[in-house]
Amino acid sequence: MMEAMELPDLFDVSEEQPEPLTHIVEHYAVLLDVGDRDGYQVCAEFLRAVERVGYTFSYGLDGVPYGLRLL
């Protein structure tokens, strides 16, 4: 039985991100790093932004995104 090929987390391989996605990731990385807003809410906005360009990710109550991948 073949196992599904695991795709890389595009947060870890930024050189594989298309330019529109890179701009979104950089913008929200700054917002998350500053930390003056609730990280969970920032991730909700971040997710909507990446979904508009055909990507998705997961995040927990801690407001830390992971698993950036194609929809």
Residue pairs with C-beta under 8 A, 6 or more apart in sequence:
7 69
7 70
8 16
9 66
9 67
9 68
9 69
10 16
10 17
10 21
10 55
10 68
10 69
11 25
11 57
11 65
11 66
11 67
11 68
14 22
14 25
17 25
17 68
18 53
20 53
21 50
21 53
21 55
24 46
24 49
24 50
24 53
25 50
25 68
27 49
28 42
28 43
28 45
28 46
28 49
28 65
31 37
31 42
31 46
32 39
32 42
32 43
32 46
32 63
32 64
32 65
38 63
39 62
39 63
39 64
40 59
40 61
40 62
40 63
41 63
42 63
43 59
43 63
43 64
43 65
46 57
46 65
47 56
47 57
47 59
47 65
50 56
50 57
50 68
51 71
54 70
54 71
55 68
55 69
55 70
55 71
56 68
56 69
56 70
56 71
57 65
57 66
57 67
57 68
57 69
58 65
58 66
58 67
59 65
59 66
